[in-house]
């Protein structure tokens, strides 16, 4: 059984997806322990797994709505 590879996005794409600016995005990376971790592919290439960003965003919406699992 083959697993589908996770799609990776660059920080600017992740910022757009979450609807936040560059400063807020990097602050969340630094200060929120539950925020998805960046993956360094090279000295100047950083990506985030899109499925992790989606899961994190959805979890934040559940917290605001008062839904718990």
C-alpha positions as CSV (number, residue, x, y, z in Angstrom):
1,X,0.0,0.0,0.0
2,X,1.4,3.3,-1.0
3,X,0.9,6.5,1.0
4,X,0.2,9.8,-0.6
5,X,3.1,12.2,0.0
6,X,2.2,15.3,2.0
7,X,2.2,18.5,0.1
8,X,4.6,21.1,1.3
9,X,4.2,24.8,1.1
10,X,6.6,27.7,1.5
11,X,6.1,30.2,4.4
12,X,4.5,32.8,2.2
13,X,2.0,30.3,1.0
14,X,1.3,29.2,4.5
15,X,0.8,32.8,5.6
16,X,-1.7,33.3,2.8
17,X,-3.5,30.0,3.6
18,X,-3.9,31.1,7.3
19,X,-4.8,34.7,6.4
20,X,-2.0,36.3,8.5
21,X,1.0,38.5,7.9
22,X,4.7,37.5,7.9
23,X,5.4,38.9,11.4
24,X,2.4,37.1,13.0
25,X,3.3,33.9,11.2
26,X,6.9,33.7,12.5
27,X,5.7,34.8,16.0
28,X,3.3,31.8,16.0
29,X,6.2,29.5,14.8
30,X,8.3,30.7,17.7
31,X,5.8,31.1,20.5
32,X,3.0,28.5,19.9
33,X,4.2,25.0,20.9
34,X,1.2,23.4,19.1
35,X,1.9,25.2,15.8
36,X,3.4,23.0,13.0
37,X,7.1,23.0,12.9
38,X,9.1,24.2,9.9
39,X,11.1,21.8,7.8
40,X,14.5,23.1,6.6
41,X,15.3,21.6,3.2
42,X,18.4,23.8,2.7
43,X,20.1,26.9,4.0
44,X,17.5,29.1,2.5
45,X,14.6,26.8,1.9
46,X,11.9,26.2,4.6
47,X,8.6,24.4,4.1
48,X,5.6,23.4,6.1
49,X,3.4,20.3,5.6
50,X,0.0,21.5,4.4
51,X,-1.9,18.7,6.1
52,X,-0.4,19.8,9.4
53,X,-1.4,23.4,8.8
54,X,-4.9,22.3,7.9
55,X,-5.2,20.1,11.0
56,X,-3.9,22.9,13.2
57,X,-6.3,25.5,11.7
58,X,-9.3,23.2,12.1
59,X,-8.3,22.5,15.8
60,X,-8.2,26.3,16.5
61,X,-11.7,26.6,15.0
62,X,-12.9,23.8,17.3
63,X,-11.4,25.5,20.3
64,X,-13.2,28.8,19.5
65,X,-16.5,27.0,19.0
66,X,-16.0,25.2,22.3
67,X,-15.9,21.7,20.7
68,X,-13.7,19.1,22.4
69,X,-13.0,15.6,21.5
